[in-house]
Amino acid sequence: MNRSYYSNSIEEFINEDINSIYGKISGNFDLNKLTIQQSNAWKKQIEILKQSISSFSGKIYFEFTIPRMGKRVDNILIIDNCIFVLEFKIGSDIYDKSAKEQAFDYGLDLNNFHEGSHNKNLIPILVADKAPSIINTYSKSLDCLHQTICANSSNLKDIINNTLQNLKSFEKIDIKFWEESIYKPTPTIIEAATALYKKHNVLEISRSDSGAENLSVTSNCISEIIDFSKRNNKKSICFITGVPGAGKTLAGLNIANIRSNYIEEEHAVFLSGNGPLVDVLREALTRDKVKSALENGEKLSKENAKSQVKSFIQNIHHFRDASLRDDKAPIEKVTIFDEAQRAWTKEQASSFMKRNKGNSEFNKSEPEFLIEVMDRHKDWCTIVCLIGGGQEINTGEAGLEEWIRPFDYKFKDWDIYYSSKIIEDDNYIKDNYALEILENKKAERKDELHLSVSLRSFRSAQLSSFIQEIINNDIVKANSIYKEFIEKDYPIRITRDLEKAKNWLNNKAKGTERTGIIASSGAIRLRPFGLNVKAKIDAPVWFLNPKEDIRSSYFLEEVATEFDIQGLELDWTCVAWDGDLYYNNEQWNYKKFTGTTWKNCSDTERIKYLINSYRVLLTRARQGMIIYIPEGNNEDLTRPDFMYDGTFDFFIKIGIKEI
């Protein structure tokens, strides 16, 4: 894949005509979107660079793609032993803070995800051509990535030269090796949704190793099933499984993106019952559309942008309610149900319909009704169910079985395709009768429908296995996985001091890497420490707003629960632990806070939800986490020492270091 709009040796760039260079850059751009402002910016960049780098040798790149972010950095210069990452602000007379962060984030992306840039000097430079000269200091932020330095059009040459002099002891970069190196980006689901909505291919924003291959194989398999169903007027349902963070939601968004073909009348839609996820993704796409329009000199109101986004991502309950009002087939031929295991049982759905919709006749599970809705199509349709094993976290969530049971007595002409994992791992199906239905229906097993590689925790693909052993109460296995796969690259710490936890997060996070405090919705007795899980966060604000906003995750004041964060992620998390799940007498103990006391939790379903809640919390961090376990207080009957000390000791035995 060609990563830049233009690249050349510095010597040939200097000798090449400005119009020739501009023509090659603009020729790779969508000319329908090319503005005078962008055109002039490129010409000015070329002019400044010709003046500034004529005495150096190396290579220059214009509009170099940063896959994870779905963006392009203005320029990369490789000179001797340095990779300069240049972000231009033409016409600017200030060194804008957000622009400095943007340049740094590009460098951070190269440092984390581009193998050729690992352990190489990465120097982000903000070039504000009309800004005054300032004295720069060189300081490493992470590995060999430096903090952003600032330049203008007249001193860029001197700054590059000074940098090279400061770092001349380092080994020269092999440019050919650098260009051919693998890029392994792992976008957040917010970044991925934004890039896909802009019609980027999933291959452009995902890793090029086994994780991306797995993702591509799964996407291709689903597309083949859709094409077969379409050609043969068949109705089909597919079950995709995956480890936490493997990219199930990314796979679903990708399918919605590539199959949203209105001309072919496929009208794919991504549906989720996860309210915070839908709200956050819609808000992110809306903000990006408004921002892109502004950059292109267009006017687009936020309300208009929001209405355009709604057709791509919808709340499953709104889709359901619309189908209740109208008995026609929906316009969508391809529906992707995210976190399908969380759809409601017959009892939960019937109770809700009676209470909230005044419909006392409704007597189906949510999965059965949704299949029935799609079955209204006269010709073909495909349902794609994205299933997380051990991810049900709320009362009335049906699990995978409820999607299979209706095929025992209805929908006889449907084809069923399922991931091999659902019959191998009892986290997916605990009812053997559901497995018998699959066998009787001659459902087709496809290994390609399982996503086995975690993309979220790019520093450790073994995180979900580690968390499983914690849940299993197997200290020996957990310690083994931690020592072999996690300790070196994925920092995990533990503390009894919340301020130390916050300081650790702030010191670890670089650039705009996102931090936040998360806790179980049952963690009622964290309130003495200022963590109130009953205070509802505004999810789009918490996940998207900048560091200066006291309501954002960055501020480390408002706490998100498993209901807020499932399906989403942060770079660095503080998992605040309470007495609803505590370790004592060599076993996990399950509690629910009722009134003024903790009550024993004996209901197996409730215990499952509690375990899954902590599984969700412990798998939300992309880069590392700190576990905060407060000190107990024997004078407070709701916070005795043993409810916290045993859990703390458990993690210490696993090998987690205290700060």
Secondary structure, DSSP 8 states (H G I E B T S, - for coil): ----SEEEEHHHHHHS-HHHHHHHHHHTS-GGG--HHHHHHHHHHHHHHHHHSTT--EEEEEEEEEGGGTEEEEEEEEETTEEEEEEEETT--S--HHHHHHHHHHHHHHHHHBGGGTTSEEEEEEEETTS--------EEETTEE--EEE-TTTHHHHHHHHHHHTTTS----HHHHHHS-B-----HHHHHHHHHTT--HHHHS-SSHHHHHHHHHHHHHHHHHHHHHHTT-EEEEEEEE-TTSSHHHHHHHHHHHT--TTTT---EEEES-HHHHHHHHHHHHHHHHHHHHHTT----HHHHHHHHTTTEEEHHHHHHHHHH--S--S-SEEEEETGGGSB-HHHHHHHHHHHS--TT--S-HHHHHHHHHTT-SS-EEEEEEEETT---STTB--THHHHGGGGTS-TTEEEEEEGGGGT-TTT---HHHHHHHHHTT-EEEGGGEE-S--SSTT-TTHHHHHHHHHTT-HHHHHHHIIIIITTTS-EEEES-HHHHHHHHHHH--TT--EEEEE-TT-GGGGGGT--TTS---HHHHHHS-TT-TTSGGGS-SEE-HHHHTT--EEEEEEE--TTEEEETTEEEEEEEETTEEEE---HHHHHHHHHHHHHHHT-EEEEEEEE-----TTSTTS-THHHHHHHHHHHHHT-EE-
